[in-house]
Amino acid sequence: DQQVKQNSPSLSVQEGRISILNCDYTNSMFDYFLWYKKYPAEGPTFLISISSIKDKNEDGRFTVFLNKSAKHLSLHIVPSQPGDSAVYFCAALRAGNMLTFGGGTRLMVKP
Amino acid sequence: DVKVTQSSRYLVKRTGEKVFLECVQDMDHENMFWYRQDPGLGLRLIYFSYDVKMKEKGDIPEGYSVSREKKERFSLILESASTNQTSMYLCASSLHDRSPYSNQPQHFGDGTRLSIL
């Protein structure tokens, strides 16, 4: 039973437009949520996180929104750039610094 | 800069072999993790370690064991490799935060693609 789900396996966006990646979770005990970005043949790299006591966190072009009542978070990338093309993983943090990952969404930004 | 190094990028082994995957980090991190990545399933935690000689089971530990004899090194062992262990294996490390929920991000190596024939 996947506790963190990314229901869109892929997303295609035009350069300069907004990319919205979605993530749903089932465990209300998760306290932090993180997004990782992964290029082919490289390990995932940390992108941005949000605490469960907040509903928004922004870092440059990247913003993460958290809706606790809906158990839903999303990552917004504005404006999208071709270099943003990668697989994005949503992850939830549980006690002991353990992460539970979603299945990933492949983002393709077209020039 | 943070560096997590996995000894092999690609590895091919035979069913029944004992397989060792090695991971070294140079950041003096207390926490180290082993994941496997499979299409559609994301990353799943196999084992992790908070300190030397310490290990904890993750979500899918069956068929695996680990060893942490030195702080910087964390080894994943497939006792008797099987074809369903063909996967991408990722090692990660992080600083240990004493609070129950640590926001210290995990830093990943580039992965080992393991094929079991």
Interface residues (C-beta under 8 A of the other chain):
Chain A: Q2 V4 Q6 P9 D31 Y32 L34 Y36 A41 E42 G43 P44 T45 F46 S49 S51 F89 A91 L93 R94 A95 G96 N97 M98 L99 T100 F101 G102 G103 G104
Chain B: V4 R9 N31 Y35 G40 L41 G42 L43 R44 L45 F48 Y50 E56 G58 D59 L90 A92 S94 H96 D97 P100 Y101 S102 N103 Q104 P105 Q106 H107 F108 G109 D110 G111
